[in-house]
Amino acid sequence: MTRAGAANPIVCLNGEFLPLDQARVPVMDRGFLFGDGVYEVIPAYDRQPFRLAGHLRRLDRSLAGIRLANPHDDGKWAELVRAVIESAPWDDVGVLLQVTRGSGPREHAFPAQVMPTVFLMPLALQPPEQVAVARGVAAVTAQDNRWLRCDLKTISLLGNVLLRQLSVDAGCAETILLRDGWLTEGTASNVLIVRDGVLLTPPETPLLLPGITHEVVLELARAHGMAHATRPIHEDELRAADEIWITSSTKEVLAVTCLDGHPVGTGRPGPIFQRMLRVYREYKRAVMRAGRA
Ligand code: PDD
Protein backbone atom coordinates (compact mmCIF):
# COMPACT_ATOMS: atom_id res chain seq x y z
CA MET A 1 0.00 0.00 0.00
CA THR A 2 1.33 3.47 -0.82
CA ARG A 3 1.91 6.02 1.92
CA ALA A 4 -0.35 9.06 1.91
CA GLY A 5 0.19 12.73 2.80
CA ALA A 6 -0.33 13.97 6.35
CA ALA A 7 -3.46 15.94 5.42
CA ASN A 8 -5.25 12.94 3.96
CA PRO A 9 -3.91 9.69 5.40
CA ILE A 10 -5.14 6.24 4.42
CA VAL A 11 -7.76 4.94 6.86
CA CYS A 12 -9.55 1.63 7.13
CA LEU A 13 -13.35 1.61 7.26
CA ASN A 14 -15.07 -1.78 7.50
CA GLY A 15 -12.09 -3.49 5.92
CA GLU A 16 -11.69 -1.02 3.05
CA PHE A 17 -8.53 1.10 2.83
CA LEU A 18 -9.22 4.58 1.48
CA PRO A 19 -8.13 8.22 1.91
CA LEU A 20 -9.61 9.91 5.01
CA ASP A 21 -11.56 12.45 2.94
CA GLN A 22 -13.43 9.62 1.21
CA ALA A 23 -14.42 7.73 4.38
CA ARG A 24 -18.14 8.07 5.21
CA VAL A 25 -20.24 6.75 8.09
CA PRO A 26 -24.08 6.82 7.87
CA VAL A 27 -25.81 9.37 10.10
CA MET A 28 -27.83 6.51 11.61
CA ASP A 29 -24.64 4.98 13.00
CA ARG A 30 -25.15 4.40 16.71
CA GLY A 31 -21.72 5.86 17.37
CA PHE A 32 -23.06 9.19 16.07
CA LEU A 33 -26.54 8.89 17.62
CA PHE A 34 -25.71 7.40 21.03
CA GLY A 35 -21.92 7.28 21.42
CA ASP A 36 -22.52 3.53 21.34
CA GLY A 37 -19.04 2.14 20.78
CA VAL A 38 -15.55 1.63 22.12
CA TYR A 39 -12.08 2.65 21.03
CA GLU A 40 -8.34 2.26 21.51
CA VAL A 41 -5.33 4.45 20.78
CA ILE A 42 -2.34 2.22 20.03
CA PRO A 43 1.05 3.90 19.80
CA ALA A 44 3.64 2.79 17.26
CA TYR A 45 7.25 3.99 17.24
CA ASP A 46 9.33 3.76 14.10
CA ARG A 47 6.36 1.79 12.69
CA GLN A 48 6.52 -0.81 15.51
CA PRO A 49 3.29 -1.15 17.53
CA PHE A 50 3.94 -0.79 21.26
CA ARG A 51 2.14 -3.21 23.63
CA LEU A 52 -0.33 -4.21 20.93
CA ALA A 53 -1.42 -7.35 22.80
CA GLY A 54 -2.42 -5.29 25.86
CA HIS A 55 -4.44 -2.85 23.75
CA LEU A 56 -6.24 -5.71 21.98
CA ARG A 57 -6.98 -7.39 25.33
CA ARG A 58 -8.47 -4.14 26.64
CA LEU A 59 -10.46 -3.69 23.40
CA ASP A 60 -11.93 -7.17 23.86
CA ARG A 61 -12.79 -6.32 27.47
CA SER A 62 -14.46 -3.01 26.48
CA LEU A 63 -16.48 -4.76 23.75
CA ALA A 64 -17.63 -7.43 26.21
CA GLY A 65 -18.52 -4.64 28.67
CA ILE A 66 -20.91 -3.06 26.15
CA ARG A 67 -22.18 -6.47 24.97
CA LEU A 68 -20.86 -6.14 21.43
CA ALA A 69 -19.26 -9.23 19.87
CA ASN A 70 -15.63 -8.68 18.89
CA PRO A 71 -15.75 -8.53 15.07
CA HIS A 72 -12.16 -9.80 14.67
CA ASP A 73 -9.69 -12.12 16.34
CA ASP A 74 -6.35 -10.71 17.50
CA GLY A 75 -4.58 -11.91 14.35
CA LYS A 76 -6.93 -9.94 12.11
CA TRP A 77 -6.75 -6.85 14.35
CA ALA A 78 -2.94 -7.00 14.29
CA GLU A 79 -3.01 -7.22 10.49
CA LEU A 80 -5.30 -4.16 10.22
CA VAL A 81 -3.28 -2.13 12.75
CA ARG A 82 -0.02 -2.96 10.98
CA ALA A 83 -1.48 -2.03 7.58
CA VAL A 84 -2.60 1.37 8.94
CA ILE A 85 0.84 1.96 10.47
CA GLU A 86 2.58 0.93 7.25
CA SER A 87 0.56 3.33 5.08
CA ALA A 88 0.79 6.23 7.56
CA PRO A 89 2.65 9.38 6.57
CA TRP A 90 4.58 9.34 9.88
CA ASP A 91 6.99 6.84 11.46
CA ASP A 92 5.55 7.45 14.94
CA VAL A 93 1.80 6.90 14.88
CA GLY A 94 -1.11 6.58 17.25
CA VAL A 95 -3.59 4.18 15.66
CA LEU A 96 -7.13 5.24 16.55
CA LEU A 97 -9.35 2.18 16.43
CA GLN A 98 -13.11 2.45 16.91
CA VAL A 99 -15.89 -0.11 16.88
CA THR A 100 -19.52 1.04 17.07
CA ARG A 101 -22.74 -0.95 17.19
CA GLY A 102 -23.39 0.04 13.56
CA SER A 103 -26.48 1.58 11.99
CA GLY A 104 -30.13 0.97 12.81
CA PRO A 105 -33.39 2.72 13.59
CA ARG A 106 -33.03 5.31 16.35
CA GLU A 107 -34.01 3.12 19.27
CA HIS A 108 -32.03 2.93 22.45
CA ALA A 109 -32.17 -0.88 22.64
CA PHE A 110 -29.76 -2.83 20.44
CA PRO A 111 -30.88 -3.50 16.84
CA ALA A 112 -31.83 -7.13 16.17
CA GLN A 113 -29.06 -7.53 13.60
CA VAL A 114 -25.79 -5.81 14.42
CA MET A 115 -23.23 -4.99 11.73
CA PRO A 116 -20.58 -3.13 13.70
CA THR A 117 -18.74 -0.21 12.15
CA VAL A 118 -14.98 -0.76 12.35
CA PHE A 119 -12.73 2.23 11.78
CA LEU A 120 -8.96 2.64 12.07
CA MET A 121 -6.95 5.76 11.31
CA PRO A 122 -3.39 6.94 11.97
CA LEU A 123 -2.79 10.02 14.11
CA ALA A 124 0.57 11.80 14.21
CA LEU A 125 2.22 10.83 17.48
CA GLN A 126 4.27 13.74 18.81
CA PRO A 127 6.58 12.88 21.68
CA PRO A 128 5.87 15.14 24.67
CA GLU A 129 7.67 18.46 24.24
CA GLN A 130 11.17 18.62 25.70
CA VAL A 131 10.17 21.46 28.00
CA ALA A 132 7.18 19.47 29.35
CA VAL A 133 9.45 16.52 30.13
CA ALA A 134 12.19 18.69 31.66
CA ARG A 135 10.00 21.02 33.73
CA GLY A 136 6.81 19.05 34.17
CA VAL A 137 3.31 20.27 33.42
CA ALA A 138 0.53 22.00 35.34
CA ALA A 139 -2.80 20.35 36.19
CA VAL A 140 -6.04 21.34 37.87
CA THR A 141 -8.35 19.10 39.88
CA ALA A 142 -12.09 18.60 39.42
CA GLN A 143 -14.89 16.46 40.77
CA ASP A 144 -15.12 13.26 38.70
CA ASN A 145 -18.73 13.38 37.52
CA ARG A 146 -18.47 10.72 34.79
CA TRP A 147 -20.51 7.51 34.75
CA LEU A 148 -19.62 4.48 36.85
CA ARG A 149 -18.00 2.34 34.10
CA CYS A 150 -14.89 4.37 33.34
CA ASP A 151 -12.98 1.07 33.08
CA LEU A 152 -14.52 0.66 29.61
CA LYS A 153 -12.85 2.70 26.88
CA THR A 154 -16.07 3.96 25.32
CA ILE A 155 -16.40 6.66 22.69
CA SER A 156 -19.04 8.39 24.90
CA LEU A 157 -16.43 10.89 26.07
CA LEU A 158 -18.53 13.96 26.88
CA GLY A 159 -17.68 13.78 30.59
CA ASN A 160 -13.97 13.59 29.77
CA VAL A 161 -14.30 16.33 27.14
CA LEU A 162 -15.96 18.82 29.52
CA LEU A 163 -13.52 18.04 32.33
CA ARG A 164 -10.49 18.27 30.05
CA GLN A 165 -11.65 21.69 28.83
CA LEU A 166 -11.40 22.98 32.42
CA SER A 167 -7.63 22.46 32.29
CA VAL A 168 -7.37 24.06 28.84
CA ASP A 169 -9.31 27.06 30.15
CA ALA A 170 -6.82 27.27 33.04
CA GLY A 171 -3.82 26.95 30.68
CA CYS A 172 -2.97 23.51 32.09
CA ALA A 173 -2.13 20.13 30.55
CA GLU A 174 -4.59 17.87 32.36
CA THR A 175 -7.51 17.74 34.78
CA ILE A 176 -6.95 15.29 37.64
CA LEU A 177 -10.19 13.80 38.87
CA LEU A 178 -11.38 13.20 42.42
CA ARG A 179 -14.53 11.24 43.18
CA ASP A 180 -15.87 12.04 46.65
CA GLY A 181 -12.36 12.99 47.73
CA TRP A 182 -10.57 9.97 46.22
CA LEU A 183 -8.20 10.10 43.25
CA THR A 184 -9.45 8.30 40.15
CA GLU A 185 -7.43 9.35 37.04
CA GLY A 186 -6.90 12.18 34.56
CA THR A 187 -9.38 12.94 31.76
CA ALA A 188 -7.11 11.06 29.31
CA SER A 189 -4.38 9.66 31.56
CA ASN A 190 -3.70 7.64 34.68
CA VAL A 191 -2.22 9.25 37.77
CA LEU A 192 0.49 8.06 40.17
CA ILE A 193 1.97 9.89 43.13
CA VAL A 194 5.16 9.56 45.17
CA ARG A 195 5.09 9.98 48.95
CA ASP A 196 8.13 9.37 51.13
CA GLY A 197 9.87 7.53 48.30
CA VAL A 198 6.97 5.17 47.57
CA LEU A 199 5.14 5.18 44.24
CA LEU A 200 1.39 4.98 44.87
CA THR A 201 -1.51 4.53 42.50
CA PRO A 202 -5.23 3.75 42.88
CA PRO A 203 -6.34 0.15 42.36
CA GLU A 204 -8.23 -0.99 39.26
CA THR A 205 -11.94 -0.39 39.83
CA PRO A 206 -14.84 0.37 37.46
CA LEU A 207 -14.12 4.07 38.14
CA LEU A 208 -10.95 4.33 36.07
CA LEU A 209 -9.39 2.99 32.89
CA PRO A 210 -6.73 0.30 33.27
CA GLY A 211 -4.06 2.16 31.28
CA ILE A 212 -1.50 0.29 29.23
CA THR A 213 1.24 2.88 29.91
CA HIS A 214 0.37 2.69 33.60
CA GLU A 215 0.79 -1.09 33.42
CA VAL A 216 4.24 -0.63 31.83
CA VAL A 217 5.26 1.85 34.54
CA LEU A 218 4.21 -0.55 37.32
CA GLU A 219 6.03 -3.44 35.63
CA LEU A 220 9.16 -1.30 35.40
CA ALA A 221 8.85 -0.22 39.06
CA ARG A 222 8.67 -3.91 40.01
CA ALA A 223 11.54 -4.92 37.72
CA HIS A 224 13.81 -2.14 39.03
CA GLY A 225 13.02 -2.61 42.70
CA MET A 226 11.29 0.76 43.11
CA ALA A 227 9.02 0.81 46.18
CA HIS A 228 5.39 0.92 45.07
CA ALA A 229 1.88 0.14 46.28
CA THR A 230 -1.59 0.08 44.78
CA ARG A 231 -4.22 1.49 47.14
CA PRO A 232 -6.88 4.20 47.32
CA ILE A 233 -5.37 7.70 47.41
CA HIS A 234 -7.17 10.45 49.27
CA GLU A 235 -7.28 14.04 48.02
CA ASP A 236 -5.15 15.13 51.02
CA GLU A 237 -2.40 12.71 49.95
CA LEU A 238 -2.57 13.94 46.37
CA ARG A 239 -2.17 17.53 47.54
CA ALA A 240 0.71 16.61 49.86
CA ALA A 241 2.49 14.41 47.28
CA ASP A 242 6.24 14.79 46.69
CA GLU A 243 5.69 13.90 43.04
CA ILE A 244 2.67 13.46 40.77
CA TRP A 245 2.91 11.67 37.41
CA ILE A 246 0.47 11.19 34.57
CA THR A 247 0.75 8.36 32.04
CA SER A 248 -0.86 7.70 28.67
CA SER A 249 -0.05 6.24 25.28
CA THR A 250 0.34 9.74 23.84
CA LYS A 251 2.01 11.49 26.82
CA GLU A 252 4.12 8.51 28.00
CA VAL A 253 5.18 9.56 31.53
CA LEU A 254 5.05 13.20 32.55
CA ALA A 255 5.59 14.89 35.90
CA VAL A 256 2.88 17.25 37.17
CA THR A 257 4.81 19.99 38.93
CA CYS A 258 1.96 22.41 39.62
CA LEU A 259 -1.47 21.41 40.93
CA ASP A 260 -4.26 23.97 41.21
CA GLY A 261 -1.61 26.70 41.12
CA HIS A 262 0.53 25.20 43.93
CA PRO A 263 3.96 23.60 43.37
CA VAL A 264 4.10 19.81 43.71
CA GLY A 265 7.05 18.92 45.97
CA THR A 266 9.97 21.14 44.94
CA GLY A 267 8.06 22.29 41.86
CA ARG A 268 10.50 20.35 39.64
CA PRO A 269 10.21 16.79 38.29
CA GLY A 270 11.35 14.62 41.20
CA PRO A 271 14.16 12.04 41.42
CA ILE A 272 11.87 9.03 41.20
CA PHE A 273 10.25 10.44 38.08
CA GLN A 274 13.73 10.99 36.55
CA ARG A 275 14.60 7.37 37.26
CA MET A 276 11.33 6.08 35.79
CA LEU A 277 11.78 8.23 32.69
CA ARG A 278 15.23 6.66 32.12
CA VAL A 279 14.01 3.09 32.51
CA TYR A 280 10.85 3.78 30.48
CA ARG A 281 12.95 5.10 27.58
CA GLU A 282 15.33 2.13 27.81
CA TYR A 283 12.38 -0.26 27.78
CA LYS A 284 10.84 1.48 24.77
CA ARG A 285 14.13 1.26 22.86
CA ALA A 286 14.45 -2.44 23.73
CA VAL A 287 10.88 -3.16 22.52
CA MET A 288 11.57 -1.36 19.26
CA ARG A 289 14.87 -3.24 18.73
CA ALA A 290 13.08 -6.55 19.40
CA GLY A 291 10.32 -5.58 16.95
CA ARG A 292 12.85 -4.94 14.20
CA ALA A 293 14.84 -8.11 14.90
N1 PDD B 1 -6.48 8.00 26.43
N2 PDD B 1 -7.50 7.13 31.33
C1 PDD B 1 -8.25 7.66 30.34
C2 PDD B 1 -9.60 8.20 30.68
C3 PDD B 1 -7.76 7.69 29.03
O1 PDD B 1 -8.52 8.19 28.05
C4 PDD B 1 -6.46 7.19 28.76
C5 PDD B 1 -5.87 7.19 27.37
C6 PDD B 1 -5.71 6.65 29.82
C7 PDD B 1 -4.33 6.08 29.61
O2 PDD B 1 -4.40 4.83 28.98
P1 PDD B 1 -3.22 4.30 28.02
O3 PDD B 1 -1.97 4.35 28.81
O4 PDD B 1 -3.64 2.93 27.71
O5 PDD B 1 -3.16 5.21 26.83
C8 PDD B 1 -6.26 6.63 31.09
C9 PDD B 1 -6.11 7.96 25.03
C10 PDD B 1 -4.65 8.18 24.79
C11 PDD B 1 -7.02 8.91 24.27
O6 PDD B 1 -8.20 8.92 24.58
O7 PDD B 1 -6.55 9.60 23.36
Boltz pocket constraint, residues with backbone or C-beta under 6 A from the ligand:
constraints:
  - pocket:
      binder: B
      contacts: [[A, 41], [A, 150], [A, 160], [A, 185], [A, 186], [A, 187], [A, 188], [A, 189], [A, 190], [A, 209], [A, 210], [A, 211], [A, 212], [A, 213], [A, 214], [A, 247], [A, 248], [A, 249], [A, 250]]
      max_distance: 6.0
